[in-house]
């Protein structure tokens, strides 16, 4: 049985949210995403933050519809 992943890289989060790595970097710099900074300078995003962002992204996609336009 594999343990659930507790931290994600910026690239993994970008893939989950279907945005660019640069977008995630901007959000991190603006303080919009809670991150853990490693001694190497790289970031890891905690599972709870990934879940929060994925839930917000799902709501946003639902409200906009697949084509990016608000649904009726």
N, C-alpha and C positions, 0 to 999 in steps of 0.2 A: 504494500500500500504506500503510495507516494504522498508525502506531506504537502499541504497546500503552500504555494509560494507566498512568502511574506513581503518581498520587495521586488520592484520591477525597474528596469532601466528606462531611460528616456525613449529609446528606440522602441522598446516593447509597448510602452504607453502610447506612443504615436501610432503604432500599428493598430492597437485596440480602438483608438478613437478616430482612426482614418484621417489623421492630420500629419503635417510634416514635423520632423524633428526640430526644425527651427521654431515652429509654433510652440512646441512644448518648452523649448529653451526660453522663449519670450515670456511665457506664462510663469516659469520658474523665477526669472529675473524680476518680474512684476509682483511676485509674492502670491500669485493666484493658486499655486500648487504647493502643498506641504511636501518637503523633500528632506532626505538625510544626506548630508555631504560626507563623502568618504575622505580619508586622508589623502588619497590620490587626486582629489578635486572633482571626481565624478559624483553624480547624484544617483540616489535610489529613491523610488517613490513607494511609500508604504501601501500595503494591500488596501487598507481602509480608504486611503485617498484615491486609489485606482477605482475602487467600487463607487465612491462618490462621483468621480468624474464620468465614469461609464453610465451611471444612472442619469446624471444631468445631460449627457450626450444623447441618450436614448429619448429623453423627453424632448430635447431640442429637435432631433430628427423626426419625431412623431408630429410635433407641431408644425414643422416646415414641410413635411412630406419628403419623399425620396428625391424630388427635383429641386429641393431647396426653397420652394415657395410655400407659404402658409397654406395649410389644408383647410377646407371649408367645414 
